[in-house]
Amino acid sequence: KSENPMKFQLESNSALRKDLIFSVKDQGEEIPLSATAHGNANTAIISKTITSVFPGIPQNTNFGGQIGPTAPISHTITLPSHYIPNSITATAKAFPTPFSNLNEALSTLIRDPYGCFEQTSSTTFPLVMALKYFTLHNDGSPEVIKYITDGKTKLSAGYKKLLTFETSTGGYEWFGASPGHEALTAYGLLQFKEMTEVLDISGDVIARIDSWLHSRKNGQGGYELNERSVDSFGAAPQDITDAYIVWALTSAGYTNLNDEIDSLVERTDSITDSYFTILVANSCYNVGRNSEGRTLAQRVTSFQQADGSVTGAETSITSSRGFNLVMETTALSVMGWLDDSDEFSVNAKLAMDYVMGAVQDGKYGSTQSTILALKAIIKYEIMADKLGGTGEFVMKVDSEEIGRIGFTKSAEKSIDFSDLAQEAFKRIRGNYAANSDIEVAFSVENFQPEDPTKDPFKIPYAVTFNYKDKIPSAEASAISMDLKINGTSTTTSSEPKTIPFSESSVLPFDVNISYSGEENCGMVVAVIGLAGNTEVVFDDLVTLKEGDVIDYFETNDRQVILYWRSMAANANKSFQFNVKANTPGTYEAPASRVYLYYDDAEQWLAPYIVSSE
């Protein structure tokens, strides 16, 4: 977009390189680039827009809860000690309807890697829920019609990708390799059955799943589990797996499961685990065995904490731990208690306060916990507060008003404070030093209720404070990665290391993944950043997969993403692949990381720089 474009002449049968220098003012700035070549008879134009991002390690602080006319909120943010200047961004939103929660989760989940069945489901399943919601609330407006049309187009593409994970021997598996996984297949059946309400899909797909799952019954009230499936799923216990499969099937409308439900109910006499118990309770409610469902749902209330969360679970179908496990158990509890709301309305409302207040950057933990949370939110709609009037949301930073946003009783979309938040943080950049505390407050003013006899509303909100850090955290993690590039280690405690290279050279990447947990874990994901002038040797990744060193991989312009279905206790994975360095210059790669997909454990590595000799 320069007013004085670079011009040069190129002789026939020759080549040259020119460096284009420009400055970037802010993160997210879109920079249009174009090159026009004039020949004797023809003209060619190449155009591209690039988006700037700050280097460093992404970090965020999340706040959430509920806000209303009688419930103002404030949070204190502490600026980090070594963040990258001008990298601070912030979002702040309130969610007046279940659709606004769904839409926000979708926009966030789509940014995540989606190389396996469940990760693909993390976008298709919320789309199914959103389309069902709009089908029920279709006011005929052009905006709603467009959302439904666009949503079905996206869902159709996602559905086709899901089908690629069906195995040759029946059932579905994370990456489509035989044998199928029983619990994941049941989860897929639930999703496909709900999908039929908004999209035309092949009946053969559902029939094949139904037939395969039926063939996996063990005749003793449970299901056969393929040995590889057990290993690859973090060894979820048999009881948990049986309960999850039956819950998914009954939620999908299957009722011919009395033998399996009888067996599960009998097992609740000796198993007190809250996750197992609420799965069995929900299955009972799903098939009309309400008395048994109530007895079991009542037991789960003893695990509900003062903040509404439901603890008392050892693990889940995804071998979750920590926050994800609590969210999965709490969301399932909400769904069960809402099936018997006359008895458990207080428990359900308290649990939903926890669920809606725990949103982080649009998500509720891992894909499984987010899907369950969204299902609970949709089911809770009938009891959820509506705005029920007009008023203004007000944002303040250190008691100084930043701005106001008006609302009406009919607001459907999320109420977005993000522009105000960005304005606030532009001021912060110049006026606050590292380690400073900043108070961010939101309130509702000038509220005019439609019905003054009703209690004022409280709706969920979420605030995310993002920035880039120069140095990765040195905090120990159960999962860790060591990355050596051409013999130079990139560690967690240093600033970016510079890797020298010569044009068209090959850089070996030596990777070691270590898991220090005492029990097997579920899926592990490693995301390795690539400098802008490099490309991975694709055949090396194929060789790693064919040799069972990795289970799956995907690539994009700046990253190599590697997957393992699970890792054994105290496991190590060491391997190498090569990366070609092409154009001379100095390039900083995105930061690399490794994380447990169903847990809170994560480790970032410092970015690295490649520079031509």
HELIX and SHEET records of a PDB file:
HELIX    1   1 PRO A   98  LEU A  109  1                                  12    
HELIX    2   2 PHE A  117  LEU A  136  1                                  20    
HELIX    3   3 PRO A  142  LEU A  163  1                                  22    
HELIX    4   4 GLU A  182  MET A  195  1                                  14    
HELIX    5   5 GLY A  203  SER A  215  1                                  13    
HELIX    6   6 GLU A  227  SER A  232  1                                   6    
HELIX    7   7 GLN A  238  SER A  251  1                                  14    
HELIX    8   8 ASN A  258  ARG A  267  1                                  10    
HELIX    9   9 SER A  274  ASN A  286  1                                  13    
HELIX   10  10 ASN A  290  THR A  301  1                                  12    
HELIX   11  11 GLY A  322  LEU A  338  1                                  17    
HELIX   12  12 SER A  341  GLY A  357  1                                  17    
HELIX   13  13 THR A  367  TYR A  380  1                                  14    
HELIX   14  14 GLU A  381  MET A  383  5                                   3    
HELIX   15  15 SER A  418  ASN A  431  1                                  14    
HELIX   16  16 PHE A  538  GLU A  546  1                                   9    
SHEET    1   A 2 GLU A  30  HIS A  38  0                                        
SHEET    2   A 2 THR A  43  THR A  51 -1                                        
SHEET    1   B 4 ILE A  57  ILE A  67  0                                        
SHEET    2   B 4 ILE A 459  ASP A 469 -1                                        
SHEET    3   B 4 THR A  89  ALA A  94 -1                                        
SHEET    4   B 4 ILE A 415  ASP A 416 -1                                        
SHEET    1   C 4 ILE A  73  THR A  78  0                                        
SHEET    2   C 4 ASP A 437  PRO A 449 -1                                        
SHEET    3   C 4 GLY A 389  VAL A 397 -1                                        
SHEET    4   C 4 GLU A 400  PHE A 407 -1                                        
SHEET    1   D 5 THR A 488  THR A 490  0                                        
SHEET    2   D 5 ILE A 479  ILE A 485 -1                                        
SHEET    3   D 5 VAL A 506  TYR A 515 -1                                        
SHEET    4   D 5 ASN A 572  ALA A 581 -1                                        
SHEET    5   D 5 THR A 534  VAL A 536 -1                                        
SHEET    1   E 3 LYS A 497  PHE A 501  0                                        
SHEET    2   E 3 TYR A 608  SER A 612  1                                        
SHEET    3   E 3 THR A 586  GLU A 588 -1                                        
SHEET    1   F 5 TYR A 552  THR A 555  0                                        
SHEET    2   F 5 GLN A 559  TRP A 564 -1                                        
SHEET    3   F 5 VAL A 524  GLY A 529 -1                                        
SHEET    4   F 5 SER A 592  LEU A 596 -1                                        
SHEET    5   F 5 GLU A 602  LEU A 605 -1                                        
END                                                                             
